[in-house]
Amino acid sequence: MIEDNIVQGSSDDGISVSGTGVQIRGNVISASINGVIVESCSACQVTGNTVQNPAVNGISVNQGTGNLILRNTVSSAGTGIRITQGGY
C-alpha cells in the first residue's frame, strides 16, 4: 500500500507501480511528469489521491485487468485519466 505521501517536483513519475492488488490512496502528487502510473497491474486500486499540475497525465493505467480508479482529483493536466491497452 502506498498511502498518505506527498510527492512534489519529481522530474519523473510521482508514483509508479506494477503487480497485483496494489493500493494507492490518499496521496498528493504535484508538478511531476505523470502523477500516478499503474503498469501491468491486476486488481489494483487508485483512490482518493490528488494530482496537481502534471506535465502529461494525471493518472495513467496501462495493461492489466480489474483495476479500480475512484474518487481522485486531477487538475491542470494534459490528460486527466488515461487508460490504454486493456488497463481497465
Secondary structure, 3 states (H helix, E strand, C coil): CEECCEEECCCCCCEEEEEECCEEECCEEECCCCCEEEEEEECCEEECCEEECCCCEEEEEEEEECCEEECCEEECCCEEEEEECCCC
